[in-house]
Amino acid sequence: MRIYLDHNATTPVRPEVADAMDVVQRSLFGNASSVHEEGAAAKAECDRARARVASLLRVEPADVLFTGGATEANNTALLGLLAQRTEGPGHLVTTNVEHPSVDAPLEWLERAGWCVTRVPVDAEGRVEEDAVVAAITPETALVSVIWANNETGVLQPVEAIAAAVRDHGVPFHSDATQAVGKVSVDLSSVPVDLLSLSAHKLNGPKGVGCLIARGGIAFEPILLGGPQERRRRGGTENVAGIAGLGVACELAEHELPERSSRYRALRDRLWEGLQAKVPGIRRNGSAVFVLPNSLNVEFEGAAGEILLQALDLEGIAVSSGAACASGTIEPSQVLLAMGRSPEAARGSLRMSVGYGVDEVQIDQLLAVLPDLVERARRASTV
Ligand SMILES: Cc1ncc(COP(=O)(O)O)c(C=O)c1O
């Protein structure tokens, strides 16, 4: 049996989710825009899912816009909101640890003449609320801050930032893709205007997510060509995927406190075990303001890629703090933003627990890792 510790990359689909999707695939084939009975049944399924997402996040069902995942939700939030501006390019505020699906549209906007302020994080991976607010100018059209980082799990002070940004009368977006389903994202007390999430990060299917757009905030659709989702997103709805997202949100709502503490206990067992068994390690990012399931560790002198492959051969899936780009190993931009050196970033691994992980598996990892680190260190010096 393999041990999967890469739940920040994607999660296994829960049986309850797969069952709900199966029912839709087999019997609810209608087009949710059709006015006949088959269409109405598909629309009812989407509306049930909409209510479930809204209930988890404490928003109105009308605020939920289904998308093809968080990448699309982030692109819609940034490009769709700013496309309706008539005054020409303005100014945006964000952080230097955003996901590429926020970064890339921002770079596109920069090429179109927009000015982007990227507030730097500290060594713990967090931005200062005051620094974000201080970056706002009269030209600022949007502030976008990731809720929890995908590589480190570090949580940003989104609640405080959202309130301060609201006081300045500027729209606020947060990419909450990693947070939803792992920590409470209760928007009844957080004045977020736009929020992105993805089903496959909370035991739902891939290729579906949503953008929460509150209080009737206006934006241009980025997928043109249909009246779906109240003219905010063209394209026939992925009814099965949407139903799966709905069930995943319902499960998250019921299980959240228990789920968070179970993940935290497993993650802490892993970290304590590593500290006891492996010399020369260092935890990347805040140990306090962090998702309960995430652990990012630097193994001094060991190449993360070698370690990752050695673990894979042992049947254990983790992720490295580096990405392979055009044949070379690029260190993680997030770890570099936190002041780590390229070597330190290349020697880091992300381990993220989730559904199906138990203590026995953590202990199995702890049993093999010291030797693998030793070997990776030797291999990295030759
Ligand atoms: C923080 C964050 N935002 C956005 C995305 C993109 O989500 P999707 O795979 O649904 O497009 C991811 C997925 O890796 C993520 O971790």
The ligand as an ORCA input file, in Angstrom:
! r2SCAN-3c Opt
* xyz 0 1
  C      -3.245     28.129     -3.685
  C      -3.727     27.553     -4.981
  N      -4.419     28.333     -5.827
  C      -4.881     27.872     -7.003
  C      -4.650     26.577     -7.408
  C      -5.162     26.107     -8.736
  O      -6.273     25.254     -8.566
  P      -6.832     24.359     -9.761
  O      -5.969     23.151     -9.814
  O      -8.248     24.035     -9.350
  O      -6.825     25.179    -10.998
  C      -3.939     25.724     -6.556
  C      -3.640     24.323     -6.966
  O      -2.523     23.886     -6.983
  C      -3.472     26.223     -5.304
  O      -2.784     25.452     -4.452
*
